[in-house]
Amino acid sequence: MERGKMAEAESLETAAEHERILREIESTDTACIGPTLRSVYDGEEHGRFMEKLETRIRNHDREIEKMCNFHYQGFVDSITELLKVRGEAQKLKNQVTDTNRKLQHEGKELVIAMEELKQCRLQQRNISATVDKLMLCLPVLEMYSKLRDQMKTKRHYPALKTLEHLEHTYLPQVSHYRFCKVMVDNIPKLREEIKDVSMSDLKDFLESIRKHSDKIGETAMKQAQQQRNLDNIILQQPRIGSKRKSKKDAYTIFDAEIESTSPKSEQDSGILDVEDEEDDEEVPGAQDLVDFSPVYRCLHIYSVLGARETFENYYRKQRRKQARLVLQPPSNMHETLDGYRKYFNQIVGFFVVEDHILHTTQGLVNRAYIDELWEMALSKTIAALRTHSSYCSDPNLVLDLKNLIVLFADTLQVYGFPVNQLFDMLLEIRDQYSETLLKKWSGIFRNILDSDNYSPIPVTSEEMYKKVIGQFPFQDSELEKQPFPKFPFSEFVPKVYNQIKEFIYACLKFSEDLHLSSTEVDDMIRKSTNLLLTRTLSNSLQNVIKRKNIGLTELVQIIINTTHLEKSCKYLEEFITNITNVLPETVHTTKLYGTTTFKDARHAAEEEIYTNLNQKIDQFLQLADYDWMTGDLGNKASDYLVDLIAFLRSTFAVFTHLPGKVAQTACMSACKHLATSLMQLLLEAEVRQLTLGALQQFNLDVRECEQFARSGPVPGFQEDTLQLAFIDLRQLLDLFIQWDWSTYLADYGQPTCKYLRVNPVTALTLLEKMKDTSRKNNMFAQFRKNERDKQKLIDTVAKQLRGLISSHHS
């Protein structure tokens, strides 16, 4: 029962829903009927709905039929009217057909004309479209043509800009055309071509700049020289104006050159043609000689293409290689100054270019890179100069080299490079220069000493007197009073003095422009002058003094000359002081050692005089020919000794201009050597026997020597001082000639002994020779009483002498 009620309720709901849907179908627009019908098919009662829909349709058909029946008469009337209209319509149709036929016939030509017009309009439209497309393509083609022209004329940076416009502005508008695709494909190749060509230009620039670095350096050094000359002229005056371009002005930014499209700016690289006008007041700037546009163009091209780092690395690597080549000196550089000049020009040219690149590009090179190159260049340059300057033997070349190094350093200092090490090295070259000067002056001194006549300078006129006084500081009031005096010294004194001054001037030349203080210059000059005096001049004087053929006259003159040169040392001190303005009293001021040099030379000459005199005495003594066995008593001195005494008298007469002590020492030395040689002659082993007569002759020779000593051959000796040289001989001869053995033996060893200078060994040696003579020459002496007594006395004395000797030694 309940189920029946539920089924009945559900059927009522479904019927109500179907009724609602039908109403919506009847009242809703057909465009929106879809959702309504979908709700029917979503349910399960669509069969029943269809039945209701069919019922509803039949109801509507019956209503339509009723309505038609209601209006039937009007419908018939309408049909009648329509039939009448059909006849009229048929007539109209015929008329239209006829009219159409006539119209078709008449409009046939018009149609043909219209067709032709249609074709023309089509062609016109196509042409217009073609023109529009061509208007889009023509700028592309023009830009591409412009690109090719720029590539052809090597205007690479503008070509790169054109390529950029072509790629980003023009080609995208016509990218669907095939020729545009070809262009697009060629763009990377064109970029690579531009890179390659610009790199080729850079390589040409680097090659050109390497070849012409010396010209750039020469110009830069000329500028530095002109500036230094100008500074020397105006001294400390403030500069009102200068024609010299400042360094900042020299670094002009070349953006205008880069943007320029002139063929010249694109094609030039390296050195520009600049006429060398030496008469011009101003030397053209070093930067003006170089067209740097290839570097700037290549840098900008690589920057635009995103390869700036690659370009920077390549540029720096190539310039480092060129730096090593530039810093390699030629093997014969030391032979001429031009070799050094060319070497310096190349180095200066290299760094002028790099300095300009540093200031006119943004980061292509940096200060660290420049400093690294300069450190390498400085070490290699200094090493090369040390090596090659050591080969220089010409002081003029060394001096010119020094001036060139100073100019080289000043030039680079203008560009901001530190050059202190170069000036430190110049101090080393100064020692080299000093050595070459010493060698040169060694030859000068040798020539002066060899060509001198070693005679006092005679004065024949007032002009000659003034000339000598002007060359050498000599003052002598007595000399001035004489009408035709003689200077005591020979010509080599003023010549040597003037050459010492010339040497000082030569040393001073080297110290110029070295930025040294007056004290340092003074110290340098004094040290070099000391070397000249103590080594060079001293060796030259010693060589002259030690020559084999040197005579006593020359030696005497050398002593006189060195005495005056020694006195002139104070004038040399004043000369140096006037040059350097450094007083001798200044702390650490080096003193001249000339006094010591001339004293040593004089002492050597004195020793040589003594040696020479002794050799002459020995030569005379070799002529001695004593008959040691003679029994005759002579009455005059031996001929050789007379000649020897005459020689000594004439020799000591020459010693009048010598200092008193020198002459006295020479005379005393000669007398001592003569006495010693006579004693050796008497006691030599070859003389085995001698007689009293031979002793008498020997005594006459000794008396001749004593007479010479008493005559005072050299003034200044007190009383018998010179005779004391022969005291040993005198006492020995007196002992034997007077046969005063009792006195000798009795007083021996006492300070007041008459024969104090007689050595018992010497006396015994001489006595033995007389004893042997007595035995040999008096074969029958043992049979004569007097002879036997004398022989016994000799034996007794000899025995006593041996006792003295043995007691003395014990």
Buried (B, 14 or more C-beta within 10 A) or exposed (E): EEEEEEEEEEEEEBBEBBEEBBEBBEEBEEEEEEEBBEEBEEEEBBEBBEEBBEEBEEEEEEEEEEEEEEEEEEEEEEEEEEEEEEEEEEEEEEEEEEEEEEEEEEEEEEEEEEEEEEEEEEEEEEEEEEEEEEEEBEBBBEBBEBBEEBBEBBBBBBBBBBBEBBBEEBBEEBEEBEEBEEBBEBBEEBBEBBBEBBBBBBBEBBBBBBEBBBBBBBBBBBBBBBBBEEEEEEEEEEEEEEEBBEBEEBBBEBEEBBEBEEEEBBBBBBBEEEEEEEEEEEBBBBBBBBBBBBBBBBBBBBBBBEEBEEBBEBBBEBBBEBBEEBBEBEEEBBBEBEBBBBBBBBBBBBBBBBBBBBBBBEEBBBEEBBEBBBEBBBEBBBEBBEEBBEEBEEBBBBBBBBBBBBBBBBBBBBBBBEBEBBBEBBBBBBEBBBBBBBBBBBEBBBEBBEEBEBEBBEBEEEEBBEEBBEBBBBEEEEBEEEEEBEBBBBBBBBBBBBBBBEBBEBBBBBBEBBEBEEBBBBBBBBBBBBBBBBEBBBBBBBBBBEEEEBEBEBBBBBBBBBBBBBEBBBBBBEBBBEBBEBEBEEEEBBEBBBBBBBBBBBBBBBBBBBBBBBEBBEEBBEEBEBEBBBEEEBEEBBEBBBEBBEBBEEBBEBBEBBBEEBBBBBBBBBBBBBBBBBBEBBBEEEBEBBBBBBBBBBBBBBBBBBEBBEEEBBEEBEEEEBBBBBBBBBBBBBBBEEBBBEEBBEBBEEEEBBBBBBBBBBBBBBBBBBBBBBBEEBEEBEEEEEBEEBBEEBEEBBEBBEEBBEEEEE
